[in-house]
Amino acid sequence: MIEHFFMCPHCWQQISMLLDPAYSQTYVEDCEVCCNPIELRVDFEKGEMIAFEAKELGQ
């Protein structure tokens, strides 16, 4: 697991998340600060993060 820091697209607070570098994934998780849903897309290649996107759900 790796820890990744990013800004919430709703409240702009910095939050962190533990990510599993074993595979790429897209999922929805609520912000730990404002509780709004965030759509996350994480791509890994050979255990290295090659892309990360956090956006408001439905955008």
mmCIF file of the N, C-alpha and C atoms, coordinates in Angstrom:
data_MODEL
# 
_entry.id   MODEL 
# 
loop_
_atom_site.group_PDB 
_atom_site.id 
_atom_site.type_symbol 
_atom_site.label_atom_id 
_atom_site.label_alt_id 
_atom_site.label_comp_id 
_atom_site.label_asym_id 
_atom_site.label_entity_id 
_atom_site.label_seq_id 
_atom_site.pdbx_PDB_ins_code 
_atom_site.Cartn_x 
_atom_site.Cartn_y 
_atom_site.Cartn_z 
_atom_site.occupancy 
_atom_site.B_iso_or_equiv 
_atom_site.pdbx_formal_charge 
_atom_site.auth_seq_id 
_atom_site.auth_comp_id 
_atom_site.auth_asym_id 
_atom_site.auth_atom_id 
_atom_site.pdbx_PDB_model_num 
ATOM 1   N N  . MET A 1 1  ? 0.847   -1.186 0.000   1.00 0.00 ? 1  MET A N  1 
ATOM 2   C CA . MET A 1 1  ? 0.000   0.000  0.000   1.00 0.00 ? 1  MET A CA 1 
ATOM 3   C C  . MET A 1 1  ? 0.891   1.247  0.000   1.00 0.00 ? 1  MET A C  1 
ATOM 4   N N  . ILE A 1 2  ? 0.438   2.244  -0.744  1.00 0.00 ? 2  ILE A N  1 
ATOM 5   C CA . ILE A 1 2  ? 1.150   3.520  -0.749  1.00 0.00 ? 2  ILE A CA 1 
ATOM 6   C C  . ILE A 1 2  ? 0.171   4.621  -0.348  1.00 0.00 ? 2  ILE A C  1 
ATOM 7   N N  . GLU A 1 3  ? 0.683   5.629  0.328   1.00 0.00 ? 3  GLU A N  1 
ATOM 8   C CA . GLU A 1 3  ? -0.155  6.760  0.718   1.00 0.00 ? 3  GLU A CA 1 
ATOM 9   C C  . GLU A 1 3  ? -0.013  7.842  -0.347  1.00 0.00 ? 3  GLU A C  1 
ATOM 10  N N  . HIS A 1 4  ? -1.168  8.359  -0.787  1.00 0.00 ? 4  HIS A N  1 
ATOM 11  C CA . HIS A 1 4  ? -1.176  9.407  -1.808  1.00 0.00 ? 4  HIS A CA 1 
ATOM 12  C C  . HIS A 1 4  ? -1.990  10.594 -1.293  1.00 0.00 ? 4  HIS A C  1 
ATOM 13  N N  . PHE A 1 5  ? -1.449  11.800 -1.413  1.00 0.00 ? 5  PHE A N  1 
ATOM 14  C CA . PHE A 1 5  ? -2.118  13.023 -0.984  1.00 0.00 ? 5  PHE A CA 1 
ATOM 15  C C  . PHE A 1 5  ? -2.679  13.745 -2.201  1.00 0.00 ? 5  PHE A C  1 
ATOM 16  N N  . PHE A 1 6  ? -3.891  14.317 -2.062  1.00 0.00 ? 6  PHE A N  1 
ATOM 17  C CA . PHE A 1 6  ? -4.516  15.060 -3.141  1.00 0.00 ? 6  PHE A CA 1 
ATOM 18  C C  . PHE A 1 6  ? -5.532  16.031 -2.564  1.00 0.00 ? 6  PHE A C  1 
ATOM 19  N N  . MET A 1 7  ? -6.019  16.939 -3.410  1.00 0.00 ? 7  MET A N  1 
ATOM 20  C CA . MET A 1 7  ? -6.996  17.942 -2.993  1.00 0.00 ? 7  MET A CA 1 
ATOM 21  C C  . MET A 1 7  ? -8.399  17.457 -3.330  1.00 0.00 ? 7  MET A C  1 
ATOM 22  N N  . CYS A 1 8  ? -9.325  17.617 -2.384  1.00 0.00 ? 8  CYS A N  1 
ATOM 23  C CA . CYS A 1 8  ? -10.725 17.285 -2.626  1.00 0.00 ? 8  CYS A CA 1 
ATOM 24  C C  . CYS A 1 8  ? -11.278 18.279 -3.649  1.00 0.00 ? 8  CYS A C  1 
ATOM 25  N N  . PRO A 1 9  ? -11.975 17.802 -4.697  1.00 0.00 ? 9  PRO A N  1 
ATOM 26  C CA . PRO A 1 9  ? -12.531 18.725 -5.694  1.00 0.00 ? 9  PRO A CA 1 
ATOM 27  C C  . PRO A 1 9  ? -13.750 19.508 -5.195  1.00 0.00 ? 9  PRO A C  1 
ATOM 28  N N  . HIS A 1 10 ? -14.235 19.197 -4.000  1.00 0.00 ? 10 HIS A N  1 
ATOM 29  C CA . HIS A 1 10 ? -15.381 19.902 -3.423  1.00 0.00 ? 10 HIS A CA 1 
ATOM 30  C C  . HIS A 1 10 ? -14.935 20.993 -2.446  1.00 0.00 ? 10 HIS A C  1 
ATOM 31  N N  . CYS A 1 11 ? -14.140 20.608 -1.447  1.00 0.00 ? 11 CYS A N  1 
ATOM 32  C CA . CYS A 1 11 ? -13.775 21.553 -0.378  1.00 0.00 ? 11 CYS A CA 1 
ATOM 33  C C  . CYS A 1 11 ? -12.326 22.048 -0.475  1.00 0.00 ? 11 CYS A C  1 
ATOM 34  N N  . TRP A 1 12 ? -11.547 21.486 -1.387  1.00 0.00 ? 12 TRP A N  1 
ATOM 35  C CA . TRP A 1 12 ? -10.156 21.867 -1.647  1.00 0.00 ? 12 TRP A CA 1 
ATOM 36  C C  . TRP A 1 12 ? -9.213  21.614 -0.479  1.00 0.00 ? 12 TRP A C  1 
ATOM 37  N N  . GLN A 1 13 ? -9.626  20.761 0.443   1.00 0.00 ? 13 GLN A N  1 
ATOM 38  C CA . GLN A 1 13 ? -8.745  20.375 1.546   1.00 0.00 ? 13 GLN A CA 1 
ATOM 39  C C  . GLN A 1 13 ? -7.846  19.227 1.085   1.00 0.00 ? 13 GLN A C  1 
ATOM 40  N N  . GLN A 1 14 ? -6.627  19.205 1.603   1.00 0.00 ? 14 GLN A N  1 
ATOM 41  C CA . GLN A 1 14 ? -5.721  18.102 1.277   1.00 0.00 ? 14 GLN A CA 1 
ATOM 42  C C  . GLN A 1 14 ? -6.129  16.875 2.086   1.00 0.00 ? 14 GLN A C  1 
ATOM 43  N N  . ILE A 1 15 ? -6.300  15.762 1.420   1.00 0.00 ? 15 ILE A N  1 
ATOM 44  C CA . ILE A 1 15 ? -6.621  14.507 2.091   1.00 0.00 ? 15 ILE A CA 1 
ATOM 45  C C  . ILE A 1 15 ? -5.667  13.434 1.582   1.00 0.00 ? 15 ILE A C  1 
ATOM 46  N N  . SER A 1 16 ? -5.596  12.338 2.292   1.00 0.00 ? 16 SER A N  1 
ATOM 47  C CA . SER A 1 16 ? -4.719  11.245 1.881   1.00 0.00 ? 16 SER A CA 1 
ATOM 48  C C  . SER A 1 16 ? -5.524  9.959  1.765   1.00 0.00 ? 16 SER A C  1 
ATOM 49  N N  . MET A 1 17 ? -4.973  9.055  0.992   1.00 0.00 ? 17 MET A N  1 
ATOM 50  C CA . MET A 1 17 ? -5.639  7.784  0.759   1.00 0.00 ? 17 MET A CA 1 
ATOM 51  C C  . MET A 1 17 ? -4.572  6.707  0.585   1.00 0.00 ? 17 MET A C  1 
ATOM 52  N N  . LEU A 1 18 ? -4.854  5.518  1.095   1.00 0.00 ? 18 LEU A N  1 
ATOM 53  C CA . LEU A 1 18 ? -3.967  4.383  0.876   1.00 0.00 ? 18 LEU A CA 1 
ATOM 54  C C  . LEU A 1 18 ? -4.407  3.675  -0.397  1.00 0.00 ? 18 LEU A C  1 
ATOM 55  N N  . LEU A 1 19 ? -3.457  3.451  -1.300  1.00 0.00 ? 19 LEU A N  1 
ATOM 56  C CA . LEU A 1 19 ? -3.737  2.827  -2.587  1.00 0.00 ? 19 LEU A CA 1 
ATOM 57  C C  . LEU A 1 19 ? -2.942  1.539  -2.734  1.00 0.00 ? 19 LEU A C  1 
ATOM 58  N N  . ASP A 1 20 ? -3.552  0.560  -3.364  1.00 0.00 ? 20 ASP A N  1 
ATOM 59  C CA . ASP A 1 20 ? -2.901  -0.720 -3.615  1.00 0.00 ? 20 ASP A CA 1 
ATOM 60  C C  . ASP A 1 20 ? -2.265  -0.675 -4.996  1.00 0.00 ? 20 ASP A C  1 
ATOM 61  N N  . PRO A 1 21 ? -0.935  -0.683 -5.079  1.00 0.00 ? 21 PRO A N  1 
ATOM 62  C CA . PRO A 1 21 ? -0.267  -0.579 -6.375  1.00 0.00 ? 21 PRO A CA 1 
ATOM 63  C C  . PRO A 1 21 ? -0.323  -1.853 -7.212  1.00 0.00 ? 21 PRO A C  1 
ATOM 64  N N  . ALA A 1 22 ? -1.022  -2.867 -6.743  1.00 0.00 ? 22 ALA A N  1 
ATOM 65  C CA . ALA A 1 22 ? -1.095  -4.132 -7.473  1.00 0.00 ? 22 ALA A CA 1 
ATOM 66  C C  . ALA A 1 22 ? -1.969  -4.025 -8.721  1.00 0.00 ? 22 ALA A C  1 
ATOM 67  N N  . TYR A 1 23 ? -2.910  -3.061 -8.745  1.00 0.00 ? 23 TYR A N  1 
ATOM 68  C CA . TYR A 1 23 ? -3.802  -2.964 -9.903  1.00 0.00 ? 23 TYR A CA 1 
ATOM 69  C C  . TYR A 1 23 ? -4.398  -1.566 -10.025 1.00 0.00 ? 23 TYR A C  1 
ATOM 70  N N  . SER A 1 24 ? -4.813  -1.219 -11.249 1.00 0.00 ? 24 SER A N  1 
ATOM 71  C CA . SER A 1 24 ? -5.494  0.051  -11.521 1.00 0.00 ? 24 SER A CA 1 
ATOM 72  C C  . SER A 1 24 ? -6.954  -0.080 -11.128 1.00 0.00 ? 24 SER A C  1 
ATOM 73  N N  . GLN A 1 25 ? -7.586  1.049  -10.796 1.00 0.00 ? 25 GLN A N  1 
ATOM 74  C CA . GLN A 1 25 ? -8.976  0.988  -10.351 1.00 0.00 ? 25 GLN A CA 1 
ATOM 75  C C  . GLN A 1 25 ? -9.671  2.333  -10.492 1.00 0.00 ? 25 GLN A C  1 
ATOM 76  N N  . THR A 1 26 ? -10.993 2.274  -10.583 1.00 0.00 ? 26 THR A N  1 
ATOM 77  C CA . THR A 1 26 ? -11.855 3.452  -10.565 1.00 0.00 ? 26 THR A CA 1 
ATOM 78  C C  . THR A 1 26 ? -12.956 3.175  -9.556  1.00 0.00 ? 26 THR A C  1 
ATOM 79  N N  . TYR A 1 27 ? -13.177 4.104  -8.629  1.00 0.00 ? 27 TYR A N  1 
ATOM 80  C CA . TYR A 1 27 ? -14.202 3.903  -7.611  1.00 0.00 ? 27 TYR A CA 1 
ATOM 81  C C  . TYR A 1 27 ? -14.606 5.241  -7.015  1.00 0.00 ? 27 TYR A C  1 
ATOM 82  N N  . VAL A 1 28 ? -15.635 5.218  -6.176  1.00 0.00 ? 28 VAL A N  1 
ATOM 83  C CA . VAL A 1 28 ? -16.146 6.418  -5.521  1.00 0.00 ? 28 VAL A CA 1 
ATOM 84  C C  . VAL A 1 28 ? -15.912 6.281  -4.021  1.00 0.00 ? 28 VAL A C  1 
ATOM 85  N N  . GLU A 1 29 ? -15.392 7.356  -3.438  1.00 0.00 ? 29 GLU A N  1 
ATOM 86  C CA . GLU A 1 29 ? -15.181 7.389  -1.992  1.00 0.00 ? 29 GLU A CA 1 
ATOM 87  C C  . GLU A 1 29 ? -15.536 8.787  -1.494  1.00 0.00 ? 29 GLU A C  1 
ATOM 88  N N  . ASP A 1 30 ? -16.106 8.867  -0.305  1.00 0.00 ? 30 ASP A N  1 
ATOM 89  C CA . ASP A 1 30 ? -16.465 10.162 0.276   1.00 0.00 ? 30 ASP A CA 1 
ATOM 90  C C  . ASP A 1 30 ? -15.240 10.859 0.847   1.00 0.00 ? 30 ASP A C  1 
ATOM 91  N N  . CYS A 1 31 ? -15.195 12.185 0.700   1.00 0.00 ? 31 CYS A N  1 
ATOM 92  C CA . CYS A 1 31 ? -14.125 12.997 1.286   1.00 0.00 ? 31 CYS A CA 1 
ATOM 93  C C  . CYS A 1 31 ? -14.190 12.866 2.803   1.00 0.00 ? 31 CYS A C  1 
ATOM 94  N N  . GLU A 1 32 ? -13.044 12.702 3.424   1.00 0.00 ? 32 GLU A N  1 
ATOM 95  C CA . GLU A 1 32 ? -13.009 12.569 4.883   1.00 0.00 ? 32 GLU A CA 1 
ATOM 96  C C  . GLU A 1 32 ? -13.243 13.897 5.594   1.00 0.00 ? 32 GLU A C  1 
ATOM 97  N N  . VAL A 1 33 ? -13.206 15.013 4.868   1.00 0.00 ? 33 VAL A N  1 
ATOM 98  C CA . VAL A 1 33 ? -13.429 16.337 5.454   1.00 0.00 ? 33 VAL A CA 1 
ATOM 99  C C  . VAL A 1 33 ? -14.873 16.794 5.257   1.00 0.00 ? 33 VAL A C  1 
ATOM 100 N N  . CYS A 1 34 ? -15.340 16.832 3.993   1.00 0.00 ? 34 CYS A N  1 
ATOM 101 C CA . CYS A 1 34 ? -16.664 17.392 3.702   1.00 0.00 ? 34 CYS A CA 1 
ATOM 102 C C  . CYS A 1 34 ? -17.738 16.337 3.405   1.00 0.00 ? 34 CYS A C  1 
ATOM 103 N N  . CYS A 1 35 ? -17.335 15.081 3.299   1.00 0.00 ? 35 CYS A N  1 
ATOM 104 C CA . CYS A 1 35 ? -18.239 13.930 3.087   1.00 0.00 ? 35 CYS A CA 1 
ATOM 105 C C  . CYS A 1 35 ? -18.893 13.885 1.714   1.00 0.00 ? 35 CYS A C  1 
ATOM 106 N N  . ASN A 1 36 ? -18.484 14.738 0.768   1.00 0.00 ? 36 ASN A N  1 
ATOM 107 C CA . ASN A 1 36 ? -19.014 14.665 -0.591  1.00 0.00 ? 36 ASN A CA 1 
ATOM 108 C C  . ASN A 1 36 ? -18.331 13.542 -1.360  1.00 0.00 ? 36 ASN A C  1 
ATOM 109 N N  . PRO A 1 37 ? -19.044 12.921 -2.321  1.00 0.00 ? 37 PRO A N  1 
ATOM 110 C CA . PRO A 1 37 ? -18.459 11.811 -3.079  1.00 0.00 ? 37 PRO A CA 1 
ATOM 111 C C  . PRO A 1 37 ? -17.421 12.289 -4.091  1.00 0.00 ? 37 PRO A C  1 
ATOM 112 N N  . ILE A 1 38 ? -16.335 11.543 -4.183  1.00 0.00 ? 38 ILE A N  1 
ATOM 113 C CA . ILE A 1 38 ? -15.249 11.826 -5.118  1.00 0.00 ? 38 ILE A CA 1 
ATOM 114 C C  . ILE A 1 38 ? -15.058 10.594 -5.993  1.00 0.00 ? 38 ILE A C  1 
ATOM 115 N N  . GLU A 1 39 ? -15.041 10.807 -7.300  1.00 0.00 ? 39 GLU A N  1 
ATOM 116 C CA . GLU A 1 39 ? -14.736 9.717  -8.223  1.00 0.00 ? 39 GLU A CA 1 
ATOM 117 C C  . GLU A 1 39 ? -13.223 9.671  -8.415  1.00 0.00 ? 39 GLU A C  1 
ATOM 118 N N  . LEU A 1 40 ? -12.625 8.538  -8.099  1.00 0.00 ? 40 LEU A N  1 
ATOM 119 C CA . LEU A 1 40 ? -11.181 8.379  -8.162  1.00 0.00 ? 40 LEU A CA 1 
ATOM 120 C C  . LEU A 1 40 ? -10.810 7.403  -9.263  1.00 0.00 ? 40 LEU A C  1 
ATOM 121 N N  . ARG A 1 41 ? -9.792  7.765  -10.027 1.00 0.00 ? 41 ARG A N  1 
ATOM 122 C CA . ARG A 1 41 ? -9.236  6.864  -11.034 1.00 0.00 ? 41 ARG A CA 1 
ATOM 123 C C  . ARG A 1 41 ? -7.741  6.806  -10.807 1.00 0.00 ? 41 ARG A C  1 
ATOM 124 N N  . VAL A 1 42 ? -7.233  5.600  -10.607 1.00 0.00 ? 42 VAL A N  1 
ATOM 125 C CA . VAL A 1 42 ? -5.823  5.392  -10.314 1.00 0.00 ? 42 VAL A CA 1 
ATOM 126 C C  . VAL A 1 42 ? -5.294  4.335  -11.277 1.00 0.00 ? 42 VAL A C  1 
ATOM 127 N N  . ASP A 1 43 ? -4.204  4.660  -11.960 1.00 0.00 ? 43 ASP A N  1 
ATOM 128 C CA . ASP A 1 43 ? -3.581  3.707  -12.877 1.00 0.00 ? 43 ASP A CA 1 
ATOM 129 C C  . ASP A 1 43 ? -2.159  3.411  -12.405 1.00 0.00 ? 43 ASP A C  1 
ATOM 130 N N  . PHE A 1 44 ? -1.842  2.129  -12.335 1.00 0.00 ? 44 PHE A N  1 
ATOM 131 C CA . PHE A 1 44 ? -0.507  1.679  -11.967 1.00 0.00 ? 44 PHE A CA 1 
ATOM 132 C C  . PHE A 1 44 ? 0.078   0.850  -13.094 1.00 0.00 ? 44 PHE A C  1 
ATOM 133 N N  . GLU A 1 45 ? 1.381   0.927  -13.238 1.00 0.00 ? 45 GLU A N  1 
ATOM 134 C CA . GLU A 1 45 ? 2.104   0.084  -14.174 1.00 0.00 ? 45 GLU A CA 1 
ATOM 135 C C  . GLU A 1 45 ? 3.371   -0.392 -13.478 1.00 0.00 ? 45 GLU A C  1 
ATOM 136 N N  . LYS A 1 46 ? 3.500   -1.697 -13.349 1.00 0.00 ? 46 LYS A N  1 
ATOM 137 C CA . LYS A 1 46 ? 4.652   -2.308 -12.669 1.00 0.00 ? 46 LYS A CA 1 
ATOM 138 C C  . LYS A 1 46 ? 4.836   -1.740 -11.265 1.00 0.00 ? 46 LYS A C  1 
ATOM 139 N N  . GLY A 1 47 ? 3.721   -1.514 -10.562 1.00 0.00 ? 47 GLY A N  1 
ATOM 140 C CA . GLY A 1 47 ? 3.769   -1.038 -9.186  1.00 0.00 ? 47 GLY A CA 1 
ATOM 141 C C  . GLY A 1 47 ? 3.982   0.451  -9.017  1.00 0.00 ? 47 GLY A C  1 
ATOM 142 N N  . GLU A 1 48 ? 4.109   1.191  -10.125 1.00 0.00 ? 48 GLU A N  1 
ATOM 143 C CA . GLU A 1 48 ? 4.313   2.639  -10.083 1.00 0.00 ? 48 GLU A CA 1 
ATOM 144 C C  . GLU A 1 48 ? 3.039   3.345  -10.539 1.00 0.00 ? 48 GLU A C  1 
ATOM 145 N N  . MET A 1 49 ? 2.636   4.402  -9.827  1.00 0.00 ? 49 MET A N  1 
ATOM 146 C CA . MET A 1 49 ? 1.468   5.169  -10.229 1.00 0.00 ? 49 MET A CA 1 
ATOM 147 C C  . MET A 1 49 ? 1.805   5.973  -11.482 1.00 0.00 ? 49 MET A C  1 
ATOM 148 N N  . ILE A 1 50 ? 0.995   5.790  -12.534 1.00 0.00 ? 50 ILE A N  1 
ATOM 149 C CA . ILE A 1 50 ? 1.227   6.522  -13.773 1.00 0.00 ? 50 ILE A CA 1 
ATOM 150 C C  . ILE A 1 50 ? 0.143   7.569  -14.022 1.00 0.00 ? 50 ILE A C  1 
ATOM 151 N N  . ALA A 1 51 ? -1.003  7.452  -13.300 1.00 0.00 ? 51 ALA A N  1 
ATOM 152 C CA . ALA A 1 51 ? -2.070  8.444  -13.437 1.00 0.00 ? 51 ALA A CA 1 
ATOM 153 C C  . ALA A 1 51 ? -2.944  8.425  -12.186 1.00 0.00 ? 51 ALA A C  1 
ATOM 154 N N  . PHE A 1 52 ? -3.426  9.622  -11.795 1.00 0.00 ? 52 PHE A N  1 
ATOM 155 C CA . PHE A 1 52 ? -4.353  9.747  -10.672 1.00 0.00 ? 52 PHE A CA 1 
ATOM 156 C C  . PHE A 1 52 ? -5.288  10.889 -11.002 1.00 0.00 ? 52 PHE A C  1 
ATOM 157 N N  . GLU A 1 53 ? -6.582  10.652 -10.821 1.00 0.00 ? 53 GLU A N  1 
ATOM 158 C CA . GLU A 1 53 ? -7.575  11.695 -11.050 1.00 0.00 ? 53 GLU A CA 1 
ATOM 159 C C  . GLU A 1 53 ? -8.622  11.632 -9.958  1.00 0.00 ? 53 GLU A C  1 
ATOM 160 N N  . ALA A 1 54 ? -8.934  12.774 -9.368  1.00 0.00 ? 54 ALA A N  1 
ATOM 161 C CA . ALA A 1 54 ? -9.994  12.890 -8.368  1.00 0.00 ? 54 ALA A CA 1 
ATOM 162 C C  . ALA A 1 54 ? -10.931 13.994 -8.837  1.00 0.00 ? 54 ALA A C  1 
ATOM 163 N N  . LYS A 1 55 ? -12.192 13.645 -9.081  1.00 0.00 ? 55 LYS A N  1 
ATOM 164 C CA . LYS A 1 55 ? -13.133 14.642 -9.579  1.00 0.00 ? 55 LYS A CA 1 
ATOM 165 C C  . LYS A 1 55 ? -14.504 14.470 -8.912  1.00 0.00 ? 55 LYS A C  1 
ATOM 166 N N  . GLU A 1 56 ? -15.308 15.519 -9.035  1.00 0.00 ? 56 GLU A N  1 
ATOM 167 C CA . GLU A 1 56 ? -16.663 15.455 -8.505  1.00 0.00 ? 56 GLU A CA 1 
ATOM 168 C C  . GLU A 1 56 ? -17.418 14.345 -9.228  1.00 0.00 ? 56 GLU A C  1 
ATOM 169 N N  . LEU A 1 57 ? -18.222 13.625 -8.517  1.00 0.00 ? 57 LEU A N  1 
ATOM 170 C CA . LEU A 1 57 ? -18.983 12.523 -9.085  1.00 0.00 ? 57 LEU A CA 1 
ATOM 171 C C  . LEU A 1 57 ? -19.874 13.026 -10.207 1.00 0.00 ? 57 LEU A C  1 
ATOM 172 N N  . GLY A 1 58 ? -19.828 12.362 -11.358 1.00 0.00 ? 58 GLY A N  1 
ATOM 173 C CA . GLY A 1 58 ? -20.681 12.710 -12.473 1.00 0.00 ? 58 GLY A CA 1 
ATOM 174 C C  . GLY A 1 58 ? -20.120 13.740 -13.418 1.00 0.00 ? 58 GLY A C  1 
ATOM 175 N N  . GLN A 1 59 ? -18.911 14.219 -13.187 1.00 0.00 ? 59 GLN A N  1 
ATOM 176 C CA . GLN A 1 59 ? -18.321 15.216 -14.090 1.00 0.00 ? 59 GLN A CA 1 
ATOM 177 C C  . GLN A 1 59 ? -17.371 14.556 -15.041 1.00 0.00 ? 59 GLN A C  1 
# 
